[in-house]
Amino acid sequence: MNIQIDNHGLIYLGRKEPLKPIPEEELEAARKWLKDHATPIKSINYKHSSYGWKHVAEKIVGTYVSNGALLKAAQELGFTIKPMRDRCLNAYINISEKSYRNHI
């Protein structure tokens, strides 16, 4: 599934504000965390939203990571993204719970 994402998170048709580009340095930080510390699983993890995961990533990489950067990097790396609810910026991702517990 190809979901459109900007710096804030998921994008929905009809949104009135302009898209905010995702800075490359945030994308690279998110990619690094996902590659090095996030284990993909077969099912979606409903315990943590993309917004929660971004805070875990920030703690590990030591720099700001936007919600959109985490989602876009996850999408690029083949993770499954599921919107939390209609018109919500955040999503659930198929990242293992162990990936969370190892970094809190």
N, C-alpha and C positions, 0 to 999 in steps of 0.2 A: 504494500500500500504506500503510495507516495503522498505524504502529507506536507503541505506548505508550512514553513516555519520562518518566523523572523526573530529578532533579538528577545522579544517578550515571550514567545512560545508559539503555540499552534495558531494558524491563521484561518479565518472563516470568511467565506464569500459575503460580500455586503458590508464588511468592516469599513468604517469611515476614515479612520486615521491612516496615514501613510505607513508603509512597511519600514521598519527600522532594520538596517543591515546588521548582520552579526560580524563583529570584529574578528579578523583572522586569528589574533592571539588568544581570544576566548575559545574559538573552535579548536585550536591546537591543544590548549590546556584540557578541554573536555575529551578530545580524542585520546590524549595521553592517559588520562585517568581511566577511561573506558578500556583501553587496550591493556593497561598494566594492572588494574584493580577490580574491574567489573566482570563477573562471570555470567555469561548468558545462560538462561535456562529455557526449557521448552514452553513453559506457561508464563503468563503475565504475573508479575508480583504486585498485588493490590495493597500491600502494606505501606508503600512509599510512592509519592508522586515524583514527577520530574523535578519539581521545586525542592523537594527533600533531597533527592539525589545530587542536585547541583551544589547544595551545601556540603555534602560529603566530599564531592570532588574538590571544592574550594579548600577544604581543610587539608586535603592530601597534596594538591598541587601548589598551594600557597598563593593563589591569585584569584581574582574575581572570574566567575564563570556564570554567564546569564542562563536562564531557563532555556531560552531558544538555542544557545550554543550547545548545551547538553543534549537537547532533543535532536538537533541537526547532526551532531557528531554520532549519536546513537543510530539515527536513520542511515547515515553514510556507512557505518560499520555493520549494518545488517541486523541490528536489534529490532524487536517488535515494539511498536508504539501504539498505545490504545488511549484515545482521549478519555479523560475522567468523566466528562458529561458534555452535553451539547453546549457549544460556544465557550468552553473552558480553555484557558491558555495552557493548562497543565495536562500531563498524560501519565499513564502507568507504562512501565517498561519491563521487559523480561530480564531483569537483573536479579541474581540470586540474593536471598536474604543473608547468606554468609558474607557477601560483599559489603553489606551494611554493617553487620556485627563486627567485622574485622577492622572497621575504621571509625567507630564511634568512641 
